[in-house]
Amino acid sequence: MLRALRNIFRLIAIARTLARYDALFPADWLPATGGLVFAARVLSGFRTAPGIRDLRPGERLARALQDLGPSFIKFGQMLSTRPDLVGESIANDLSSLQDRLPPFSSAEARAAIEAEFERSIEDMFEHFEDEPVAAASIAQVHSARIRVAAPDDAASDDEANTPETREVAVKVLRPGIERAVERDLDLFRWIADVAETTQPRLRRLKPVVAVETFAESLRWEMDLRMEGAAASELHGNFEDDPMYVVPTIDWERTGRRVLTTEWISGIPVHDVDALVAAGHDLEAIVQKASESFFLQVFRDGFFHADMHPGNAFVRADGALCVVDFGIMGRIDRRTRYFLADMLLGFVTGDYERVADVHFQANYVPAGTDRQVFHQAIRAIGEPIFDRPPSEISIARLLAQLFQVSERFDMEAQPELLLLQKTMLLAEGVGRRLAPELNMWHLALPLVEEWMREHRGPEARVAEMTADVIRAATRLPKAVEAIEQAATRIADGEVKLDLGRTGPPQWPLWVALIVLAGLVFAEILI
């Protein structure tokens, strides 16, 4: 009861802020909110902020969420990946939600770093810039310089003892951010629980699961060691590609609340005029962005999921550089196969194939009319089939698929929603650089090659062989379990009394038969 009262009072304060930005429409998603809306309008004096009325609903909501603080900014960014929840128009407007807040003081940043490592700033850095280069909702970034030892193959002992310096970026969590986020997460959980309990139509969208997924990702984002690990994994995936750069991690100066990485210098990817003035080939940049994204999604199943323009730079040599690894996406092999089959089906106009892969992946509820679903898929694909490649948006195509999923009562697929959001951001950057190109069309040959390698007859044989090898490695354990059971029976530790007196022993026989079956199943699966 106390929790409910606390959250109701917080809701009123939040609704008041939404009223100031004329963004109270999310209250319509919850039951019995008429009184809350009226109270919010009264508390706001029926006034809205200047210039708000000319904005679209999603833009007004983005402004309100930014005013409400860090958790709400992140929540808005999460909603931008869920067009099935808020609609495509609002989701697109939330994509522009700026994750920027006023910086906290350099004294607090220095204190946080020294507390994390129990060392002085001067001991860790040759120079630490007090003015941050960026301040976001969760953390802010400072530039710094560190001392590094000269290479072991220096020409002389004197050179070997001469320290060198390297520029680094130091990311520091906001003071008290963990406590503030936990308070907000409790409110989000309460709202989701109320919505799911009182609104049956919302249950297929899994609001409680969505909030828990958001909470989990936010906790990971507030442990900067996890961001460092994500950057390190992505760096390893592209270690042999000098034209796609992921900064290295300085683990000596990285902890739960502090992340130190190699400094990235370059022109922001959205600054077209500066890129042209520097002599860069814009089409080559789009080509590289397309190839690298394809490799992340299909080859690795691990992709940068926060590809807004501020997180990508072009180095002087033309290399594409990325930063900020707080939000990453993973796609398992089965989902990658589904995605590749689906995209190729749309591109080639094979809508029956698109419908079939949805059924094969069990994304469509049992009992769905296959022909009606096929018709719905064709309705999405036909309008784009004969359009020029530069006018085709794969991200919007996926968004339309999510709208179809609601019609057929299909459960949301969070990993595909995050991918769709990332594609939308990447498409926006690509169209700004080279409007006549379509980055997904550029990647199509790579998709087709990947499909031949992973979905063709030879690939299936190789996959079956690998499964047999994996089964063989597990076989000794299954045999050992059977031997142990047989030994216990032989030693009299277990009596197999099949008579009618005493507790039945037949379950043991069943277990032995199942274990024996597993031995053969391991080979055949």
N, C-alpha and C positions, 0 to 999 in steps of 0.2 A: 504493500500500500504506500509506504514511504517513497519507494522508488518511483511508483506511478505519479505521485504528487510532484516529486522533484522534476520528473521529465515533462509533466504537463506545464509547469511554470517555465521550464526551459523552452518548450515548444511555443509558448506565448511570446517569449522574447525573440525567438527566431522568426515567428510569424510577423512580428512587428517590423523586423528588418526586411523580410520579403515584401511586406506591404509598402515600405518606402521605395522599393524598386519595382512595384507593380508586378510582383512575381509570386503571387499567392496561389497560382494554379496547381502546384504540386499538392496542395491541401485537398484537391478534388480526388486524389488517388487514395485518400484515407477515409474511413467511414465517419459520419457524424462530426464533421469539422466546421459546420456552419457557425457555431458559436465561437470557435477559435478564430475563424476568419474575421468575424465582426469585431471581436475584441482587438485583433491586430490592427484593423483599420481605425478603430477608436484611438488606440494608443499611439498610432502614427499620425493622428490628427487629420486623417484623410488626405495627407500630402504625400507626394512622391518626389524623389530626387530630380534635380534639373536635367532635362534632356533625355529622360528615361522613356517617356511615352512614345517616342519615335523609334524605339528599338524593337526588334522581334522578341517574342517570349523567351526564347532560349538565351538571347543576349542579356535580357534583364535578369534572368536567373543566374547567369554567370557573374554579373556584377554583384548580386546579392551574396552569392556564395563566397566571393572574394572578400567581401566585407565581414563575413562571419568567421573567417580565420582558417588556419591550416587544415584541420580535418575536413572542413566543408569544401575547401579547394580540391583536396584529394578525392573526396566523395564525388564532386562534380566531374572530375576527370574520369573516375570510374563509370559514372552514368553516361559519359560520352561514348563509352564502349558498349552500351546497352540500348541500341535503338529499339529493341523489342520491349524495353521498359518505358522509355520516355518518348519514343517516336524519332524518326530519322532527322527531322528538322531541328528539334531541340538538341539531339545528340551532336549534330554538326556544329551548332552554335556553342555548345559546351566545349568543343574541341579547341576553341580559341581562348578558353579560360586561362588566364595568365597566372602562372605559379610564381608570383613575385610579391614580396612583402618588404616593409622597411627593414633595413639591417639592424642587428643587435650590435652592441658596442664591441670594439676591439678588445677592451679589457675583459669582457665576458668570454670572448673567443680565446684569448690567451689563457685565461684561467681554466677553461674547459680542456684545452690541449695539455696544459701542465698537470692537471688532475688525472687525465687519462693515462699519461705515461710516467708521472712522478719524476719529471725532469723539467728543467727550465727551458723556455723558448730559445734562449741563446745557446743552450747546449745542443739543441736539435736542429736549429736553422741558422745559417749564416746571416740571413735576412728574412724578416717576416713583415709583409705589407699589412698595415693596420686597416686600410680602406678595402672592404671586400669588393671583388669583381662581380659578384652576383649574390643575391639574397632571395631565397625561395621560402616556401611554407615550412619545410622541415629543417633546412640547413642553409648555411651560406658558405661561399668559397672565397679564400684568400690566396693570393699568389705569394710564393716564398722561394728561397734559394737555399740549397743544401750543399754541404761539402761532401765530396766523394773522393776516394783514393784514386791516384793515377794508375793506369794499366800496369800489370806486372811486367810487360815487355818494354817498359820505358828504356830510353837510351842509356841512362846513367842512374846511379844510386840517388843523386840529387833530384833528378826528375821523378824518380819513384816515390820520393818523400814529399813531393809538392802536391798539395791538395788541389783538386779541380772542383768546379761548382756546376750545379744543374738546376734549372728552373722546375718548380713543382707547383701543383695546385693542392691546396689544403681545404678539405670540406669539413665543417664543424656543425654538429647538431645544435638547434636552438635550445637555450636553457629552458628547462621545465616542459619540453615538448611532449615527453612521454606521459606525464600526468594529464596534460590537457587533452591529448589524443584518447586516452583511456576513458575520460569523462564523456567525450563525444561518442565514442564507440558504444558505450552503455546506452546512450540515447538512440543510436541507430538500431541497435539490437531490439530495443523495446518497440520502436516503431514498426520494424519488420515483423516482429512477433504478433503485434496487434493486427497488422495488415493481413498476414497469412491466416490468422485465426478467424477474422471477421469477413474476409473477402475471398471466398473460394475461387473466384476467377483469377486471382493473382497467384494461386499456389503453384501452377505449372511453371511460373517464372522464378520460383524458389527465392523469394526475397530474403529469408533467413540465411540460406546458404550463400546468397550473394553478399550479404553483410559480413558473414564469417570469412568469406574469401577475401573481401576488402580488408577486414581486420588483420588477417594473416599477412597479406602483402604489405600492409602499413607497418606491422611489427618488423618484418624483414627489412623494410626500407629504413627503419630507425636503428638498425644494427648495421653500421657501415662496413663491418667485416663481410657481410653477405654481399653488399654491392661490390666490394673489392673482389670477392670470389667470382661473381658474375662477370666482371670485367676481365679477370684473369682467364676464365674459360673461353670467353669470346676472343680474347687476344690469341689464345692457343689455337683456336679454330682457323684464324687467319694469319698465323705466324709466317706462312710462306708467301703471303700476298703483300708486297710492299706498297700497293696502291689502295689498300683499305687498312686504316691505322686505328688501333685500339690502344690507349695509353697503358703503360705498364704500372704496376702497383708497387709502392714503397711500403712493404709490409713492416719494416722497422718503425715507421711512423703512422701505422694504421691500427686502429682499435675499434671498440664498439661505437664510440661517439666521434671519432676522427678518421678521415680517409685521406691519404696522401697519394697522388698519382703524378705521373709524368705530365709536364705542361704541354698543352697542345696549342700551337700557333697556326693561324690560318684565317681566311675570309669566311664569315658566316655564309652558309650555303644559300640563304635566301637573299643575299645582297647581290642581285644580278649585275647592277652597274659596276660595283667594285670587281666582280669576277671578270666581266668583259674588259674593264680597264687594265686588269692584270694579265690579260691575254689568255685566259682559260677557255677551253673548248666546252661549252655548256652541254652539248649533246654527249660528249664523252663522260661528263659527270653523271648525267642521267643514266647512261649505259652502265657505269660502274655501280651506281646506287641500285639499279635493277638486278644486276648479277649478284651483288653481295647480299641483297635481301633474299633472293632465290636460294642461295647457298645456305643462308641461316635457317630458312624455313624447311627446305626439302632435304638438304644434305645433313644438317646438324640437328634439326628439330629444336633449335634454341635461338631466339631472335630478340633483337633490341626492340622493345615495345613502347618506346617513348620518343619516336623519331620526329619530334617537332623541330622547326628550323633552327632553334637556338642550340640544339644538341649536335649539329653537324657542321663541319668546317672543311674548306678546301685548302690544302697546303700549297706552298709555292710551286712544288713539283707536280701538282695536279692530283695528289693523293686525297682520297676522301677520308676524313677523320671524324670519329664519333666520341661523345662523352656522355656522362650521366647514365649509370646502369642500375638505377633504383627499380625500374620496372622492366622486367624481362619476361618473355613468353616461351613456353615449351609445348611442343606438339609431338605426340608419340608416333611411332611408325605407322600404325593403323590409320590414324587421322591424316597423316601425310598422304597415304595412298588414296584415301577418300577425297582429299582436296585436289590432288593431281587429276584423278579420274573426272571429278566434277568440272574443273576448269577446262580440261581438254574437251569434255562433252559440250560445254557451252560454246567454246571457240569454234568447234567443228559443226555445231548445229545438231548434235546427237543428243536430243533431250531425253530420249528413252534411257540412254546410258546415265544421264544425270539423275533421273528418277530412280533407276535401279541401284545406284551406289548409295542413295539415301536409305533404301530398304535393307541393303546388305550391311550397312553400318548400324542398323537398328535405331536410326534416328526418327523413323516414322512409326507411330503407334500401330500395334497389331490390329488388323481389321480395316485399315485404311484402303479405300478404293484406289488401286494402282493406276487405273486409267484417268481418274479425276486428278490425282497427284501429278501424273505425267502432263496433263493439260495445263495445270498451274505452272509447271516448270517451263513449258513452251511459251506461256504468256509472258514470262520474264525474259526468255532468251530471244524470241523473235524480234522484238523492237530494237535489239542491239546487233543482231547477226550481220546485217548488211551495212552497218555504219562504219565510217573510217576508223582505223585503229586508234587514232588520236582522240576520238570522241567516246571511246569505251572506258567505263570506270568499273574495274573489277570490285573495288570496295563497295560501290553502290549496288552492284549486282548481288553481292553477299548480303547487303542490307535488305534488299527486296526478298531474298531467300528467308531472312529472319521474319519478315512480315508474313510470308507464306507459312512459316512454322507455327505462327499463332493460329492461323486459320485451321490447320490440321492438328492442333493441340500437341505439337512436338515440344519436347523439353529443350530448353536453351543449352547450347554448348559453349561454356565460358571461354575455352581456348580459341574457338573460332571467332567469338565476339571480339576478343582482344586482337586477334589477327586482323579482323576487318577494320578495327579502329586504326591499327598501325598502317594498314594499306592506305587508308584514307589520308593520313598525314603524309605518307610517302608520295602519294599521287599529287597532293597539293604542291609539294616541293618540286616534283618533276614537271608539272604543268607550268609552274612559274619560270623554271629554267628553260624549258623547250616545249612550248605549247603544242607544237605539231607532232611530238613524239608521245607514244604510250609506253611507259616503262614495263608494263606486264607483257605487251606484245613483243618487246625486245627480249624478254626472258623466256618466251614460248619455246624457242629451240632447245633451251636448257631443260625445260620441263619435259619436252618430248624425249630428249636423250635420257633423262633421269628415269622416265617411265619405261623405256626400253631396257635399261640396265636393271631396274628393280621390279618390273611387272611383267617382263617378257618370259618365255618358256625357260630360257637358260637361268634367269634370275630365280625363278620358282624352284628349279632343281637345286640350285646352290643354297637357297633358303631351307629347303627340306633337308639337305645334307647337314647344314649347320645345326638344325633342330635335332637331328639324330646324334650328332656329336655332343650337343649339350645334354641330351638324354643319357648318353653313355656315361658322361661324367657323374650323373646322379644315380646311375644304376647300382654301383657298389653299396650305397647307403640303403637302398631298398632290399638288396640281397642280405645285407648285414642284419636288417630288422627281422627278416624271416628266420635267419639262422638263430638270432637271440631268442625268438619266440619258440622255435623248435627245441633249443637247448633247455629252456625252462620247463618245457613239457617232459623232455627226456629225464631231467633231474628230479622230476616230481614236484617242482615248485607250483605247477599248475595242473590240476586234475581235469581230464576231459570226461566228465560223468554225463553220459547221454540218457541216463535213466530218468524216471519221473520224480525222483526224490531230490531235494536240495535245489539250489538256484540253477537255472539253465546255463549250460556252458556253450551253447551254439554260437553266441556272439563271437567267441574266440575263433571258431572255425571260419565264420564269415570274414573276420579280419584277416586271417591267413590267406583266404582265397582272394580277397581284395588286394593284399600285398603282392601276391603272386601275379595277379592281373596287372598291377602297376608295372611290374618288371617288363612285361610284354608291351604295355601301353607306352612306356617311355621310349621304346624303340619305334613304335608305329606312328606316334603323334608327330 
